[in-house]
Amino acid sequence: GEDVEQSLFLSVREGDSSVINCTYTDSSSTYLYWYKQEPGAGLQLLTYIFSNMDMKQDQRLTVLLNKKDKHLSLRIADTQTGDSAIYFCAVPPGSYIPTFGRGTSLIVHP
Amino acid sequence: DGGITQSPKYLFRKEGQNVTLSCEQNLNHDAMYWYRQDPGQGLRLIYYSQIVNDFQKGDIAEGYSVSREKKESFPLTVTSAQKNPTAFYLCASTRDTSPFQAPQHFGDGTRLSIL
């Protein structure tokens, strides 16, 4: 089955950029997703990228996709304390249900 | 506003007891899912349903049961056979077009603990 890997923690200073990385094994996904989870809440869709794109920008968010290396990243510019949360990448392999990474806890220091 | 409602937010189970977690959606989505989340782990799929009166086991279905009698409702029962039920449970749904490629909408979760 699909295997999705993320590092567990990332700590940054307020105002710096954050980069959260994700690697996956199955390359048949049409879309790849990033979700955000705040404490005690469910997951919210943050952004996504279509598999035939290399990059997608959405305000402070930039998603990069390297299909050759099966690597997905999420860059948050000018990181704020309100960005502190757990970030999950989700990769739906082919016609099956998305596999989620273990989540990266982003900690933003003032 | 459309969304997914999970209840209760907190639930306590005694030894040997079955408990049922509620999940209701008014998004008119066909597919619904139950996930279990443990600290430091990703979401693990318990059950999913693509259509009323049909559901499939996920990766960790043992000790759980579901029903899908109505499109908008997908309750999860944690049975006494589930020996380690303490976790955060998330319900999700997707629209009917290519459901597994569509983004999932999540409820706010139910935290289950053992008394």
Interface residues (C-beta under 8 A of the other chain):
Chain A: V4 L8 S29 T30 Y31 Y33 Y35 G40 A41 G42 L43 Q44 L45 Y48 F88 A90 P92 S95 Y96 I97 P98 T99 F100 G101 R102 G103
Chain B: I4 Q6 Y33 G40 Q41 G42 L43 L45 Y48 G58 L90 A92 S98 F100 Q101 P103 Q104 H105 F106 G107 D108 G109 R111
